[in-house]
Amino acid sequence: MVESGIEGIFLVSKPVGITSHDVVDRLRAVTHEKRIGHAGTLDPLASGLLVVAIGRRFTKHLEGLRKLSKEYVATVVLGKDSTTYDAEGEITPVSNYRPDTLEIKNVLAQLTGSREQIPPKFSAKKIRGQKAYQLARRGEAVELPPQLVVIYALELIEYRYPMLRFRAVVSSGTYIRSLAHDIGQSLSTGAYLDALIRTRIGEHKLESAAELDKISSVADLADAKIELRG
């Protein structure tokens, strides 16, 4: 029984600085419902769309929702590498070379399509039953096998060295941190992910989401509820 009387699939906007699990915890406090899950983790550094299921009848749909394509707006810093492939890692200067806009566009085009991607060693991927980032933090060797992903579209939005901003539409399981690293490798400049916004999951868009900081009662979720097709 759902004490709050609310259940379903909802769109929620996660702010920077908290985990996706923190979002679930806040919604549990508001709805008094324990059976809550989300369809795709966002790192604390990232913000944007989370698709959240509330109630037993709806959490069973999460697996299908996780398989949907995702759209992001990513900001990358060129000229440096990061141990975590993002701004939270140890940053090391690599190169002062400044690629021009044509070089940037060519690399984005080359990285589009089906390809094998190596997940970051600081990730939740499991190795021998342990999360990769736990092994990496202990200084242990981490070798993750490449996984097949699809980069449906990469579109340059803005480039002012060392900052590069682009739109990415990708398959489920794609790491934008790894994509940022691959861009740096392709340009021979180094690169790391500085900011990330998830703007869409499947057909569900960020502009339809409820802002987490403005959710203080179940009524604040009403306009963010979606209906699943099929």
C-alpha positions in Angstrom: 0.0 0.0 0.0 1.4 3.4 -1.0 0.8 5.7 2.0 1.1 8.9 0.1 -1.4 7.7 -2.6 1.0 8.5 -5.4 2.7 6.0 -7.7 3.8 5.9 -11.3 6.7 7.1 -13.5 8.0 10.6 -12.9 10.6 13.0 -14.5 12.9 14.6 -11.9 15.7 17.1 -12.5 18.8 16.3 -10.4 21.1 19.2 -9.4 24.9 19.0 -9.3 26.5 17.9 -6.1 24.3 14.9 -5.0 24.1 11.3 -6.1 21.2 9.7 -7.9 20.6 7.7 -4.7 20.2 10.9 -2.8 17.3 11.8 -5.1 15.6 8.5 -4.3 16.1 9.1 -0.6 14.5 12.6 -0.8 11.5 11.2 -2.7 11.1 8.5 -0.2 10.9 11.1 2.5 8.3 13.1 0.6 6.1 10.1 -0.6 6.7 7.7 2.4 7.1 5.0 -0.3 10.1 2.7 0.0 9.8 1.1 -3.5 11.4 3.8 -5.6 14.1 3.5 -8.2 15.6 5.3 -11.2 16.4 4.5 -14.8 20.1 5.4 -15.1 22.6 6.9 -12.7 24.0 10.4 -12.9 27.3 11.1 -11.2 27.4 13.9 -8.6 29.2 16.1 -11.1 26.3 15.8 -13.5 22.8 17.3 -13.5 19.7 16.7 -15.5 17.0 14.2 -16.1 16.3 11.2 -13.9 13.3 8.9 -14.8 12.0 7.7 -11.4 9.5 4.9 -10.7 7.4 5.0 -7.5 5.5 2.0 -6.3 5.9 -1.7 -6.9 3.7 -1.7 -10.0 6.1 0.7 -11.7 9.6 -0.2 -10.5 9.3 -3.3 -12.7 9.4 -1.0 -15.7 12.8 0.4 -14.9 14.8 -2.3 -16.8 13.1 -1.3 -20.0 13.5 2.4 -19.3 17.3 2.0 -18.7 17.7 0.6 -22.2 16.4 3.8 -23.9 18.8 6.2 -25.7 20.1 9.2 -23.8 20.9 12.8 -24.8 23.5 15.0 -23.0 25.1 18.4 -23.2 28.8 17.9 -22.2 31.5 20.5 -21.4 35.0 19.2 -21.9 38.4 20.9 -21.1 41.2 20.3 -23.6 44.9 20.2 -22.8 44.7 18.1 -19.6 43.9 14.6 -18.5 42.1 13.3 -15.4 42.5 10.0 -13.5 38.7 9.8 -13.3 38.1 11.3 -16.8 36.3 14.2 -15.1 36.9 17.3 -12.9 36.9 15.2 -9.7 40.1 13.3 -10.5 43.8 14.2 -10.4 44.4 16.7 -13.3 47.6 16.5 -15.3 48.7 18.9 -18.1 49.2 17.1 -21.5 49.6 19.6 -24.3 49.3 23.3 -25.2 48.2 22.5 -28.8 45.1 24.3 -29.8 43.1 22.4 -32.4 40.9 24.4 -34.7 37.2 24.1 -35.1 37.5 21.9 -38.2 39.7 19.4 -36.3 37.1 19.3 -33.5 34.3 18.6 -35.9 36.3 15.9 -37.7 37.0 14.1 -34.4 33.4 14.2 -33.4 32.4 12.7 -36.8 35.0 10.0 -36.4 33.7 9.0 -33.0 30.1 8.8 -34.2 28.6 5.3 -34.8 29.0 1.8 -33.3 32.2 1.4 -31.4 33.9 -0.3 -28.5 34.3 1.9 -25.4 36.4 1.2 -22.3 34.6 2.3 -19.2 36.5 4.5 -16.7 38.4 2.6 -14.0 36.7 4.9 -11.5 33.2 3.5 -12.3 30.7 1.2 -10.7 31.5 -1.6 -13.1 32.2 -4.8 -11.2 35.4 -6.8 -11.2 35.5 -10.1 -9.3 32.4 -8.9 -7.3 33.9 -5.5 -6.4 33.2 -2.1 -7.9 36.0 -0.9 -10.1 36.3 2.4 -8.3 36.9 0.7 -5.0 39.8 -1.2 -6.5 41.2 1.9 -8.2 41.1 3.9 -4.9 43.1 1.2 -3.3 45.7 1.5 -6.0 45.0 -1.9 -7.5 45.2 -2.6 -11.2 41.9 -2.1 -13.0 41.4 -3.6 -16.4 37.8 -3.3 -17.8 36.9 -5.0 -21.0 35.5 -2.7 -23.8 31.8 -2.7 -24.4 29.9 -2.1 -27.5 28.1 1.3 -27.5 26.4 3.4 -30.2 27.1 7.1 -30.5 24.1 8.2 -32.6 25.0 11.9 -32.8 27.7 14.3 -31.7 27.1 18.0 -32.5 29.4 20.8 -31.7 27.7 23.6 -29.7 30.5 25.9 -28.7 34.3 25.9 -28.9 36.5 28.4 -27.1 39.8 26.8 -26.2 40.2 25.1 -23.8 36.5 24.7 -23.4 34.5 22.5 -25.8 30.7 22.0 -25.5 28.8 19.4 -27.5 25.5 17.6 -27.7 25.6 13.8 -27.6 22.9 11.2 -28.3 24.1 7.8 -27.2 23.0 4.3 -26.4 22.4 3.0 -22.9 25.7 2.1 -21.2 27.7 4.8 -22.8 30.1 6.7 -20.5 30.4 10.4 -21.5 33.5 10.6 -19.3 35.1 8.0 -21.6 33.9 9.8 -24.6 35.6 13.0 -23.4 38.8 11.1 -22.8 38.6 9.6 -26.3 38.2 13.1 -27.8 41.4 14.2 -26.0 43.2 11.1 -27.3 42.1 11.6 -30.8 43.2 15.3 -30.7 46.5 14.4 -28.9 45.7 17.1 -26.4 44.2 15.3 -23.5 40.7 16.1 -22.3 38.4 15.6 -19.3 34.7 16.1 -18.7 34.0 19.3 -16.7 30.2 19.4 -16.7 27.3 17.2 -17.9 23.6 17.7 -18.3 21.3 14.9 -19.3 18.6 16.5 -21.4 16.6 13.5 -22.6 15.9 9.8 -22.0 14.1 8.2 -24.9 11.3 10.6 -25.7 11.2 12.1 -22.2 12.8 15.6 -21.9 14.4 17.6 -19.1 12.0 20.5 -19.6 9.1 18.4 -18.4 10.9 17.4 -15.2 10.1 18.6 -11.6 13.1 20.3 -10.0 14.2 18.3 -7.0 14.7 21.3 -4.8 11.1 22.3 -5.4 9.5 19.0 -4.4 8.2 19.3 -0.9 5.0 17.4 -1.2 3.4 14.7 -3.6 1.5 17.5 -5.3 4.7 18.9 -6.6 5.2 15.7 -8.6 1.8 15.7 -10.3 2.9 17.6 -13.5 6.0 15.5 -13.9 4.1 12.2 -14.2 4.4 10.4 -17.5 2.4 7.6 -19.1 4.2 4.6 -20.5 3.2 3.5 -24.0 2.5 -0.1 -24.8 
